[in-house]
Amino acid sequence: MRFPLYIAKRYLFSKSSNNTINIITFIATLGVLIGALALFIVLSGFSGLRTFSLRFLDTSDPDIKITSAEGKSFYFDSTVQKNIAHEKNIAFYTKVIEERAFFDFKGKTYIAFIKGVDSTYTYVNKIDTTVYVGTWLDTNIPFGAVVGNGISNTLSVGVFDFFESLKIYVPKPGKGYITNPKNAFNKINTQPIGIFALTDEIDKKYTFIWLDLAQELLNYKPSQISAIEIKVNDISKRDNTIASLKKKFGENFNIQTREQLNAVFYKMLNTEHLASYLIFTLILIIALFNVIGAIIMMILDKKENLKTLFSIGATIKEIKQIFILQGFLLSVVGLVFGLSIGVALVLLQKKYHLFMITAHLPYPVEFTFLNVVTVACTILILGFFASKIASSRISKNLIE
């Protein structure tokens, strides 16, 4: 292998007497460089978007959520409390109630969800950090409500408007036809004390109130809730915690992770990432046709030299290896320079925010070694096959 590698390096790094060959080789190297650069930046961009998007889920959704397998609610009795208390990996847990409701404010109406929470909710989910007007729920304001930005815009809800309350309605439980609409709904009057903004979907979906107020609205008993949300100490041990909880709670309860709660969202992120990789890999394959062209032109240019090599004992296989290695080295050169520029741009973007989505929001990027390895493997494998295809033109008839 030393002989073919030595000749390949000489052919690649020494100028040809034919200037056209030099130009074609340069264009082929530049094509690999740009392809590696583009693929790395796109993968880093999608990694950044993924991290940026998942940050919102970390704020709004728990590590583990326990709900009833049948019905909308269950009772938080001593058995349930004991099952949770005995799990060492559970840092905090909170009791919540979720239910669709009808909102009315100054004649404007909207249908969304109420979420009744207790005082430990902010230890599990950091939704309180997203309140940008007013404040989070306060025990001194038992009828307080924290409204999503989307709901606030639709209903024109402000904070601490003591002249008008936010009315929340839910249908009374029961069967049969409604004979008197006025008696068909439970109603509470709440005082908006805060507005939060996280994502468009969540902002239009939730209004937070105290757990006991939600129980009053839904005619729930004091121990009746919709779900238990859990934050774990060690996320790497979460699967073991879930397995233990499933064993204790049995089939009457659903126990889901944050990823399972947002399965569609995670699937969309993975699909977009894969689609982008395949699209840019296709573009890279097209760019590597330049490598095939450059190697073929080099074979034709060095035809007389190849006859000499063949005459002094070089085999056809060794001559093919020369041009396979030359194309592979050309790909390596383009890869090294392309990745170097790409890594530099990604690190500069993370530190100095060169490209902005808005005036205050830089385009998110994430540097990961997985992306470096992915780009390197893609370029090297495709470069090898391109060189293999080009060198297949070499035959005994061509040399003789």
C-alpha atoms as one frame of an Amber mdcrd trajectory, in Angstrom:
protein
   0.000   0.000   0.000   2.971   2.360   0.515   3.754   2.521  -3.212   0.187
   3.441  -4.370  -0.120   5.938  -1.494   3.176   7.622  -2.374   2.214   8.011
  -6.040  -1.325   9.178  -5.084   0.086  11.958  -2.886   2.461  13.026  -5.643
  -0.361  13.198  -8.185  -2.647  15.096  -5.804  -0.265  17.706  -4.421   1.957
  18.322  -7.441   0.777  20.540 -10.281  -0.048  18.914 -13.575   1.472  20.205
 -16.782  -2.079  20.532 -18.053  -3.618  23.572 -16.330  -7.140  22.293 -17.033
  -6.481  19.295 -14.792  -5.381  21.628 -11.979  -8.567  23.681 -12.299 -10.810
  20.577 -12.318  -9.021  19.174  -9.246  -9.404  22.505  -7.444 -13.127  22.665
  -8.296 -13.608  19.081  -7.073 -11.863  19.863  -3.768 -13.884  23.072  -3.400
 -17.090  21.118  -4.018 -16.268  18.663  -1.224 -15.287  21.568   1.062 -18.571
  23.427   0.490 -20.564  20.200   0.811 -18.926  19.333   4.155 -19.374  22.912
   5.372 -23.050  23.063   4.394 -23.881  19.635   5.832 -22.186  20.425   9.157
 -23.861  23.832   9.504 -27.299  22.381   8.710 -26.871  19.553  11.233 -25.601
  22.013  13.851 -28.541  24.310  13.124 -31.064  21.506  13.588 -29.291  20.388
  16.764 -29.585  23.957  18.036 -33.268  24.145  17.121 -33.868  20.822  18.848
 -32.176  22.017  22.053 -34.006  25.347  21.819 -37.397  23.642  21.351 -36.856
  21.013  24.040 -36.013  23.779  26.512 -39.674  24.814  26.371 -40.813  21.251
  27.065 -38.457  21.065  30.050 -40.192  24.178  31.373 -43.782  23.069  30.824
 -43.746  19.266  31.195 -42.586  17.009  34.049 -40.045  14.210  33.938 -42.836
  11.729  34.754 -46.620  12.071  34.712 -49.081   9.683  36.352 -52.717   9.640
  35.193 -55.647   7.292  35.577 -56.031   4.608  32.916 -59.810   4.903  33.194
 -61.643   8.176  33.672 -60.362  11.709  34.093 -59.560  11.615  37.785 -58.464
   9.458  40.705 -58.022   9.821  44.455 -54.714  10.758  46.009 -55.055   8.448
  48.986 -52.516   7.128  51.478 -51.565   4.206  49.212 -50.718   6.495  46.288
 -48.796   8.834  48.580 -46.857   5.909  50.068 -45.940   4.544  46.621 -44.423
   7.890  45.634 -42.763   8.632  48.977 -40.789   5.375  48.875 -39.111   6.226
  45.548 -35.682   7.684  46.349 -35.158   9.115  42.856 -38.211  11.391  43.135
 -37.146  14.923  44.073 -40.581  16.600  44.017 -44.118  15.760  43.009 -47.197
  17.906  42.512 -50.933  17.260  42.228 -52.760  18.810  39.274 -56.182  18.990
  37.684 -56.713  19.565  33.957 -60.068  20.158  32.334 -61.492  21.924  29.308
 -63.448  25.046  30.269 -65.354  27.988  28.824 -63.906  31.444  29.516 -65.804
  34.718  29.512 -64.274  38.176  29.944 -66.195  41.382  29.188 -68.440  39.627
  26.682 -65.577  37.891  24.860 -65.503  34.084  25.043 -62.940  31.364  24.504
 -62.574  27.611  25.077 -59.313  26.407  26.616 -58.050  24.383  29.581 -57.800
  25.188  33.248 -54.905  23.665  35.143 -55.323  23.519  38.881 -51.976  23.326
  40.678 -50.727  23.221  44.239 -47.903  25.131  45.909 -45.249  22.564  44.873
 -45.989  22.878  41.151 -43.116  25.295  40.473 -40.639  22.816  41.963 -41.559
  20.346  39.211 -42.213  22.705  36.279 -40.603  26.133  35.933 -43.627  27.699
  34.248 -43.497  30.569  36.757 -40.305  31.790  35.034 -42.311  32.517  31.878
 -44.643  35.046  33.552 -43.780  38.374  31.915 -46.648  40.530  33.243 -47.867
  40.369  36.819 -46.942  37.464  39.075 -47.365  33.720  39.573 -50.179  32.310
  41.739 -50.150  33.734  45.245 -51.666  32.001  48.269 -52.848  35.430  49.430
 -55.018  35.654  46.288 -57.091  32.446  46.392 -59.082  33.356  43.266 -56.032
  34.390  41.248 -55.418  33.108  37.717 -52.333  33.114  35.492 -53.454  33.334
  31.871 -51.630  32.225  28.724 -50.550  34.996  26.380 -52.722  33.631  23.550
 -55.818  33.547  25.751 -55.015  37.019  27.062 -54.815  38.432  23.524 -58.068
  36.760  22.459 -60.054  37.936  25.483 -58.177  41.249  25.981 -57.349  40.199
  29.541 -55.065  42.380  31.620 -53.805  41.837  35.153 -55.287  43.114  38.400
 -58.410  44.421  36.686 -60.571  44.599  39.822 -63.596  45.921  37.938 -64.082
  42.783  35.861 -63.464  39.112  36.706 -62.502  36.302  34.364 -65.453  33.906
  34.474 -64.755  30.190  34.012 -67.506  27.670  33.255 -67.549  23.863  33.073
 -70.568  21.617  32.467 -72.051  20.033  35.554 -71.653  16.243  35.688 -74.748
  14.256  34.890 -76.690  12.491  32.191 -79.605  13.380  29.967 -80.633  16.531
  28.140 -80.051  20.056  29.396 -83.400  21.594  30.262 -82.159  24.832  31.831
 -78.882  26.217  30.395 -78.470  28.551  33.378 -78.168  25.582  35.733 -76.095
  23.400  33.401 -72.685  24.887  34.276 -70.526  25.362  37.326 -68.977  28.801
  37.440 -66.169  30.579  39.286 -64.982  34.171  39.102 -61.208  34.559  38.992
 -58.853  37.504  39.119 -56.072  37.469  36.457 -52.839  38.281  38.280 -50.282
  37.167  35.682 -49.741  36.436  31.991 -47.205  33.849  30.824 -45.647  33.290
  27.394 -43.928  30.027  26.460 -45.024  28.558  23.115 -47.943  29.500  20.912
 -49.701  26.191  21.589 -49.364  26.337  25.383 -50.137  30.078  25.507 -53.498
  29.408  23.836 -54.252  26.286  25.865 -53.803  26.896  29.594 -54.958  29.125
  32.426 -53.506  28.237  35.835 -55.544  28.425  39.049 -55.151  26.951  42.514
 -55.923  23.247  42.912 -58.707  23.727  45.489 -60.404  26.273  43.236 -60.341
  23.789  40.347 -61.786  21.120  42.638 -64.586  23.484  43.595 -65.326  24.247
  39.946 -65.453  20.561  38.992 -67.238  19.357  42.137 -64.217  17.237  43.007
 -63.501  15.990  46.494 -60.409  17.360  48.303 -58.320  14.281  47.436 -59.588
  13.981  43.826 -57.083  14.993  41.132 -56.328  14.466  37.425 -52.617  13.696
  37.547 -49.413  13.600  39.540 -46.396  15.278  37.953 -42.912  14.271  39.109
 -39.398  15.662  38.943 -36.608  13.126  39.410 -33.206  13.592  41.025 -31.281
  11.671  38.360 -32.725  11.630  34.835 -30.446   8.704  33.891 -32.282   6.538
  36.457 -35.739   7.621  35.324 -36.492   4.332  33.519 -35.822   2.389  36.707
 -38.097   4.740  38.623 -40.880   4.288  36.069 -40.525   0.499  36.188 -40.803
   0.586  39.980 -43.842   2.904  39.862 -45.593   0.726  37.284 -45.080  -2.294
  39.509 -46.595  -0.460  42.484 -49.476   1.312  40.717 -50.458  -1.542  38.414
 -52.510  -1.347  35.233 -55.002   1.183  36.611 -52.565   4.033  35.993 -50.666
   5.396  32.991 -47.081   6.456  33.719 -45.475   8.505  30.939 -42.230  10.356
  30.356 -41.891  13.844  28.911 -40.935  12.282  25.591 -44.048  10.089  25.555
 -46.269  13.050  26.414 -44.848  14.878  23.390 -44.305  11.894  21.093 -45.591
  13.703  17.981 -43.298  16.664  18.595 -40.230  14.454  19.056 -41.128  12.459
  15.943 -41.436  15.694  13.956 -38.000  16.880  15.141 -36.362  13.572  14.248
 -38.077  13.463  10.845 -36.992  17.017   9.989 -33.422  16.253  11.059 -33.294
  13.086   8.948 -34.908  14.777   5.933 -32.402  17.647   6.041 -29.498  15.213
   6.296 -30.727  13.193   3.312 -31.339  16.303   1.183 -27.865  17.706   1.799
 -26.300  14.275   1.347 -27.956  14.129  -2.074 -26.468  17.538  -2.891 -23.110
  16.227  -1.683 -23.401  13.185  -3.958 -23.941  15.528  -6.906 -20.879  17.546
  -5.836 -18.788  14.362  -5.686 -19.363  13.819  -9.402 -16.667  16.479  -9.703
 -14.319  14.106  -7.895 -15.138  11.345 -10.394 -14.508  13.748 -13.254 -11.230
  14.953 -11.763  -9.933  11.402 -11.257 -10.898  10.346 -14.795  -9.144  13.399
 -16.256  -6.097  12.630 -14.143  -6.067   9.027 -15.423  -6.120  10.239 -19.011
  -3.447  12.868 -18.308  -1.143  10.344 -16.634  -1.682   7.607 -19.222   1.956
   7.551 -20.329   3.162   7.456 -16.719   0.839   4.555 -16.020   2.355   2.624
 -18.915   5.771   3.169 -17.355   4.560   2.005 -13.939   2.998  -1.068 -15.536
   6.206  -1.816 -17.427   8.359  -1.737 -14.268   6.064  -4.197 -12.474   3.073
  -2.330 -11.041  -0.107  -4.401 -11.268  -3.488  -3.152 -12.531  -4.801  -3.479
  -8.978  -2.017  -1.259  -7.627  -2.583   1.341 -10.337  -6.299   1.396  -9.485
  -5.367   1.828  -5.816  -3.335   4.928  -6.739  -6.409   6.745  -8.027  -8.711
   5.377  -5.331  -6.334   6.811  -2.754  -5.969  10.050  -4.704  -9.754  10.576
  -4.745  -9.967   9.593  -1.070  -7.211  12.056  -0.145  -8.931  14.761  -2.178
 -12.101  14.118  -0.156 -10.103  14.230   3.089  -8.598  17.612   2.180 -12.023
  19.056   1.343 -13.464  17.528   4.517 -10.738  18.937   6.803 -11.032  22.481
   5.451 -14.843  22.351   5.264 -15.230  21.047   8.810 -12.668  23.528  10.133
 -14.590  26.461   8.670 -17.918  24.968   9.811 -16.767  24.397  13.396 -15.333
  27.925  13.531 -18.604  29.455  12.264 -20.728  27.431  14.728 -18.534  28.388
  17.694 -18.519  32.047  16.621 -22.319  31.983  16.291 -22.695  30.534  19.791
 -20.410  33.162  21.310 -20.969  36.309  19.246 -24.464  35.725  17.718 -23.484
  36.619  14.156 -26.877  35.653  12.696 -30.140  36.724  14.335 -33.721  35.525
  13.904 -35.080  38.647  15.588 -33.374  41.657  17.132 -32.990  39.779  20.429
 -33.001  36.116  19.370 -29.854  34.617  17.784 -30.220  31.648  15.487 -29.676
  28.608  17.717 -26.811  26.269  16.859 -25.282  23.397  18.802 -21.773  21.988
  18.423 -21.720  18.214  18.931 -19.068  15.630  18.127 -21.829  13.419  16.740
 -22.379  15.942  13.926 -18.622  16.048  13.254 -18.482  12.255  13.042 -21.621
  12.130  10.874 -20.227  14.610   8.349 -16.789  12.937   8.333 -18.221   9.450
   7.771 -20.595  10.695   5.052 -17.845  12.510   3.128 -15.281   9.723   3.441
 -17.677   6.940   2.452 -19.073   8.849  -0.535 -15.572  10.006  -1.515 -14.306
   6.429  -1.444 -17.146   5.185  -3.664 -16.644   8.110  -6.078 -12.942   7.228
  -6.362 -13.799   3.559  -6.794 -16.155   4.371  -9.660 -13.581   6.597 -11.386
 -10.723   4.079 -11.025 -12.858   1.308 -12.544 -12.063   2.818 -15.976  -8.476
   1.607 -15.624  -7.872  -1.602 -17.512  -5.005  -3.418 -19.188  -6.223  -2.248
 -22.591  -6.108   1.404 -21.473  -2.527   1.117 -20.224  -1.160  -0.972 -23.079
